Amino acid sequence: MKITSPAARLLLAATACASALLSLSALAGPEEQAAQIHSRITGVKPDVATLTEMAELIAGGQAGDAARLAMQNDAFYNVTLKNLVTPWTSRDADNFAPLNDYTATVIGMVRDDVDFREILSGDILYTGASGLGLPAYSNSNNNHYIELENSGYPLQTALERKTQSAVTGLPSDATAGVITTRGGAKAFFYAGTNRAMFRFTLLNHLCRDLEQVHDTSRPPDRIRQDVSRSPGGDSRVFQNNCIGCHSGMDPMAQAFAYYDYVYEVDNDPTGENGQLDYNSAGETDPATGTRVKAKNHFNSATFPYGFVIPDDKWDNYWREGPNMYLGWSSELPGSGNGAKSMGRELANSEAFAQCQVTKVFEQVCLRAPEDQQDRDQIDSITASFTGNGYRLKQVYADTAVYCAGE
């Protein structure tokens, strides 16, 4: 169901709240309900004092406040949020990857109720707080976060908000939330042609892989030289397959034209000591003669008549055709320069908001949405999320109350 007017969003959210409370009332009593909500949000049992306070709130019709009380437990940050975010930080969705600046930044944003859309565009970075005796943040290793994780400090109190531009030296207008963290760059700007960053941003934050946005009706004019127009000597493969992803992806991934993740290939093949590198205004790549990184011109002989990237201007071709139903914002132009504005385009889509809610639902409810009631609840929580500042803690509270009735 597509939600349009603000009034409709608020009505849907109110209806869902009433539905969730009715579902919650089916449980045996306030204490049982409190224990269920606490367990769903933190993965651990509440202490007696917390259980009593939560039960009193639930008895008074304030189940949402009870859920927010549960979030004060350190396990919500150290376990629940870390488990949610960690798979987003690697190509193989590793659940056991170490803490890094990508993960810490998302956790800090949730703690501070930062507008979650900033995850893809903000000049924002969370590090360990000063005074904890940690190694300084480094652009070329992850030691700061490894030590923070090993220290045992609760992330709820140990994280400190800063700006990427101040800590890493990246120009503020070149910052784009987790996209330009070191962890994000190591995972998705590593080698390749920077298309991986677009694909995994789409997958992790809009819940769509390229196969799900495949559209052969978009013009192929921005597909680069490295894509064969006759794979295996058969042009039909390009027309019916390759074009479906590249015609939309390549114009968007152009936003990353000035970024690379640099490391010593011979001595550090996995890039453990590499760092994000950005060509600022006035800098020129010796291989391209422009600000565009050389990696964007790889395999140019594959199809010499293909598109040659001249700058970081991106365009969203998916604002027309079947992918218009991802719900692009009418308040944005659908084009721009650089990763920041492109991240803003993705984060203001309806698909972005619904993706966050769905992921929280699956984590808290321990299952995927199953029926129309669940789908309606997803819509209503999404309406509340977008209508109240994109605060992810509210999504956790609403979802825990709904699923505590099971």
C-alpha positions in Angstrom: 0.0 0.0 0.0 1.4 3.4 -1.0 0.9 6.2 1.6 0.4 9.6 0.1 -1.0 12.5 2.2 0.3 13.4 5.7 -3.2 13.0 7.1 -3.4 9.4 5.7 0.0 8.7 7.2 -1.0 9.9 10.7 -4.3 8.0 10.5 -2.6 4.8 9.5 0.0 5.2 12.3 -2.8 5.8 14.9 -4.7 2.8 13.7 -1.6 0.7 13.9 -0.9 1.9 17.5 -4.4 0.9 18.6 -4.1 -2.5 16.8 -0.7 -3.2 18.5 -2.1 -2.4 21.9 -5.1 -4.7 21.3 -2.7 -7.4 20.3 -0.5 -6.8 23.3 -3.4 -7.1 25.6 -3.9 -10.7 24.6 -0.8 -11.6 26.7 -1.3 -12.8 30.3 -0.5 -9.6 32.1 1.7 -6.5 32.2 4.7 -8.2 33.7 4.7 -10.9 31.0 4.2 -8.3 28.3 7.1 -6.3 29.8 9.4 -9.3 29.8 8.5 -10.1 26.2 9.1 -6.5 25.0 12.4 -6.3 26.8 13.6 -9.6 25.4 12.6 -8.7 21.8 14.5 -5.4 22.0 17.6 -6.4 24.0 17.9 -10.2 23.8 18.2 -10.3 27.6 15.8 -10.4 30.6 15.1 -7.2 32.5 16.2 -6.7 36.1 13.4 -6.6 38.7 13.3 -2.8 38.9 13.1 -2.4 35.1 10.5 -5.1 34.8 8.3 -3.4 37.5 8.6 0.0 35.9 7.8 -1.4 32.4 4.8 -3.3 33.7 3.4 -0.2 35.3 3.8 1.8 32.1 2.0 -1.0 30.1 -0.7 -1.2 32.7 -1.2 2.6 32.2 -1.5 2.2 28.4 2.1 3.4 27.7 3.6 0.3 26.1 5.7 2.5 23.8 7.3 4.2 26.8 8.0 0.8 28.2 9.7 -0.2 25.0 11.9 2.9 25.1 12.8 2.1 28.7 14.1 -1.3 27.6 16.4 0.5 25.1 18.3 2.0 28.0 19.8 -1.4 28.5 23.4 -1.6 27.1 22.5 -4.8 25.2 20.3 -2.8 22.8 23.4 -1.0 21.5 26.1 -3.6 22.0 24.1 -6.5 20.7 20.8 -5.7 18.9 22.0 -2.7 16.9 25.5 -4.1 16.2 23.9 -7.3 14.9 21.6 -5.3 12.7 24.4 -3.1 11.2 27.4 -5.4 11.0 26.3 -7.4 7.9 25.9 -4.1 6.0 29.7 -3.5 6.3 31.0 -6.3 4.1 30.4 -7.8 0.7 29.6 -11.2 2.2 27.3 -9.8 4.9 29.6 -11.1 7.7 27.7 -11.1 11.0 30.9 -11.4 12.9 32.9 -8.6 11.4 34.7 -6.3 13.9 33.4 -3.0 15.0 34.4 -0.2 12.6 33.5 3.4 11.9 30.5 2.4 9.7 29.0 0.3 12.4 29.7 2.8 15.2 28.3 5.7 13.3 25.0 4.0 12.7 24.7 2.9 16.4 25.5 6.4 17.5 23.0 7.9 15.2 20.2 5.7 16.6 21.2 6.5 20.1 21.0 10.2 19.5 17.8 10.0 17.5 19.6 11.5 14.4 17.4 11.7 11.3 18.3 8.3 9.8 18.4 9.6 6.3 21.7 11.2 7.3 23.2 7.7 7.1 23.7 8.2 3.3 24.6 11.9 3.2 25.7 13.4 6.5 29.0 14.8 7.6 28.9 12.6 10.6 31.2 10.1 12.3 31.1 8.4 15.7 34.3 7.5 17.5 35.2 6.3 20.9 34.9 9.1 23.4 38.0 11.0 24.5 39.5 9.9 27.8 38.9 6.1 27.2 42.6 5.5 26.5 42.0 4.3 22.9 44.4 4.7 20.0 43.6 7.7 17.9 41.3 7.4 14.9 43.3 6.5 11.9 42.5 6.9 8.2 44.6 3.8 7.5 43.7 1.2 10.1 40.8 0.0 12.3 42.7 -0.2 15.6 40.6 2.5 17.3 37.4 0.5 16.9 39.0 -2.9 17.6 40.3 -1.5 20.9 36.9 0.1 21.7 35.2 -3.3 21.1 37.8 -5.2 23.1 37.7 -2.7 26.0 34.2 -3.7 27.1 33.0 -0.1 27.3 29.2 0.0 26.6 28.6 1.7 23.2 25.7 3.5 24.7 28.0 5.8 26.6 31.4 5.2 24.8 30.5 6.8 21.4 31.1 10.5 20.7 29.7 12.3 17.7 32.1 14.2 15.4 32.3 15.2 11.8 34.1 13.2 9.1 35.5 16.4 7.7 37.2 17.3 11.0 38.5 13.8 11.8 39.4 12.4 8.4 40.1 15.6 6.4 37.6 14.8 3.7 35.9 18.0 2.4 32.5 18.4 4.0 30.7 18.5 0.6 32.4 15.1 -0.2 31.1 13.4 2.9 28.1 11.0 2.5 27.4 9.2 5.8 28.5 5.6 6.0 29.4 5.6 2.2 32.5 7.7 3.0 33.5 6.0 6.3 36.7 4.0 6.1 34.7 0.9 6.8 32.4 1.6 3.9 35.2 2.5 1.5 37.3 -0.6 2.4 34.3 -2.9 1.7 32.8 -1.3 -1.4 35.4 1.1 -3.0 38.0 -1.7 -2.8 39.3 -2.6 -6.3 36.6 -2.9 -9.0 35.0 0.1 -10.6 33.0 1.6 -7.7 29.8 0.0 -8.9 29.9 -2.2 -5.8 29.3 0.8 -3.6 26.1 1.5 -5.4 24.9 -2.1 -5.5 25.5 -2.7 -1.8 24.0 0.7 -0.8 20.9 -0.3 -2.7 20.9 -3.7 -1.2 21.5 -2.6 2.4 19.5 0.5 2.5 16.6 0.1 0.0 16.4 -3.7 0.4 16.7 -4.2 -3.4 19.4 -6.0 -5.3 20.1 -5.3 -8.9 17.9 -8.1 -10.1 14.9 -6.5 -8.4 15.4 -3.2 -10.2 16.2 -4.7 -13.6 14.7 -2.5 -16.3 15.6 -2.8 -20.0 13.5 0.2 -21.0 16.0 2.8 -19.8 18.4 4.5 -22.3 21.9 2.9 -22.4 23.7 6.2 -23.1 25.6 6.3 -19.8 26.8 2.6 -19.8 30.6 2.7 -19.6 33.2 1.3 -22.0 34.0 -1.8 -19.9 30.6 -3.4 -20.6 30.5 -5.5 -23.8 27.6 -4.8 -26.1 27.9 -8.4 -27.4 28.9 -10.7 -24.6 30.0 -14.0 -26.0 29.3 -12.5 -29.5 25.6 -12.3 -28.8 24.2 -8.7 -28.6 20.9 -10.1 -27.4 22.5 -10.8 -24.0 23.3 -7.1 -23.7 19.9 -6.0 -24.8 17.9 -8.4 -22.6 20.2 -8.7 -19.6 23.2 -6.3 -19.1 21.3 -3.2 -20.0 18.7 -3.9 -17.4 21.1 -3.1 -14.6 23.8 -0.9 -16.1 21.4 1.6 -17.7 20.2 2.7 -14.2 23.3 1.9 -12.1 26.0 3.5 -14.2 24.4 7.0 -14.2 24.0 6.8 -10.4 27.4 5.3 -9.6 29.0 8.1 -11.5 28.5 10.0 -8.2 31.6 8.1 -6.9 33.9 9.2 -9.8 36.4 11.0 -7.5 36.7 8.3 -4.8 39.0 5.3 -4.4 40.3 3.0 -1.7 44.0 2.9 -2.0 46.4 0.3 -0.6 49.6 -1.6 -1.4 48.5 -4.5 -3.5 51.7 -6.5 -3.1 52.2 -6.1 0.6 48.6 -5.6 1.7 46.3 -7.6 -0.7 43.2 -7.3 1.4 43.6 -3.6 2.1 43.8 -3.8 5.8 46.0 -0.7 5.9 44.4 1.1 3.0 42.4 4.3 3.1 39.8 6.3 1.3 41.2 8.7 -1.3 39.3 11.6 -2.8 40.3 13.9 -5.7 39.4 17.4 -4.5 38.9 20.4 -6.8 42.2 21.1 -8.5 43.5 17.5 -8.2 44.1 15.5 -11.4 44.4 11.8 -11.8 47.5 11.1 -14.0 45.7 8.3 -15.9 42.6 10.2 -16.8 43.8 13.8 -16.9 40.7 14.9 -14.9 39.5 14.5 -11.3 38.0 11.1 -12.3 39.8 8.2 -10.7 41.6 5.8 -13.1 39.4 2.9 -12.0 36.4 4.4 -13.8 38.2 3.9 -17.1 39.2 0.2 -16.6 38.8 -2.1 -19.6 38.0 0.9 -21.9 38.9 -1.2 -24.9 36.0 -3.6 -24.3 33.6 -1.2 -26.1 35.5 2.0 -27.0 32.3 3.8 -28.0 30.8 3.4 -24.6 30.4 6.3 -22.1 33.6 7.9 -20.7 33.0 9.5 -17.3 34.0 13.2 -17.3 32.9 14.1 -13.8 30.8 13.1 -10.8 27.4 14.2 -12.2 24.8 11.6 -11.6 21.2 11.2 -12.9 18.4 8.9 -11.6 17.0 7.2 -14.7 14.8 5.2 -12.5 12.5 8.1 -11.8 10.7 6.9 -14.9 9.7 3.3 -15.8 8.9 0.5 -13.3 11.4 1.7 -10.7 9.5 5.0 -10.2 7.5 3.0 -7.7 10.5 3.0 -5.3 8.9 6.3 -4.3 11.4 9.0 -5.2 11.0 12.4 -3.5 9.2 15.1 -5.6 11.2 17.7 -3.6 14.5 16.6 -5.0 15.7 17.1 -8.6 16.7 13.6 -9.4 20.2 14.6 -10.4 23.3 16.3 -9.0 27.0 16.0 -8.4 28.8 13.7 -5.9 28.0 11.1 -3.4 26.3 13.4 -0.9 23.4 14.4 -3.2 23.1 10.9 -4.6 22.9 9.5 -1.1 20.2 12.0 -0.3 18.2 10.9 -3.4 18.3 7.3 -2.1 17.5 8.1 1.5 14.5 10.2 0.7 12.8 7.4 -1.2 9.8 5.4 0.1 11.8 2.2 -0.4 14.5 3.5 2.0 12.0 4.1 4.8 10.2 0.8 4.3 13.5 -1.1 4.1 14.6 0.1 7.6 11.2 -0.8 9.1 11.2 -4.2 7.5 14.7 -5.1 8.7 13.7 -4.0 12.3 10.5 -6.0 12.0 12.4 -9.2 11.0 15.0 -8.7 13.8 12.5 -7.9 16.6 9.7 -10.3 15.6 12.1 -13.1 14.6 10.3 -13.6 11.3 9.5 -11.9 8.1 6.1 -10.3 7.6 3.6 -13.1 6.8 0.2 -11.7 6.1 -1.9 -8.6 5.4 -2.0 -7.6 9.0 1.8 -7.7 9.1 2.1 -5.7 5.9 -0.4 -3.1 7.1 1.7 -2.8 10.3 4.9 -2.3 8.2 3.1 0.5 6.3 1.9 2.2 9.5 5.2 2.0 11.3 6.8 3.4 8.1 4.3 6.3 8.2 5.2 7.0 11.8 9.0 6.7 11.0 8.8 9.2 8.1 6.4 11.5 9.9 8.4 11.8 13.1 11.9 12.6 12.1 13.1 9.2 10.8 14.1 8.1 14.4 14.9 4.4 14.3 14.3 3.9 18.1 10.7 4.7 17.4 10.6 1.9 14.9 12.0 -0.5 17.5 9.4 0.6 20.0 6.5 0.3 17.7 7.6 -3.1 16.4 8.3 -4.6 19.8 4.9 -3.6 21.0 3.2 -5.2 18.0 5.2 -8.4 18.1 5.0 -8.8 21.9 1.4 -9.9 21.3 2.6 -13.1 19.7 
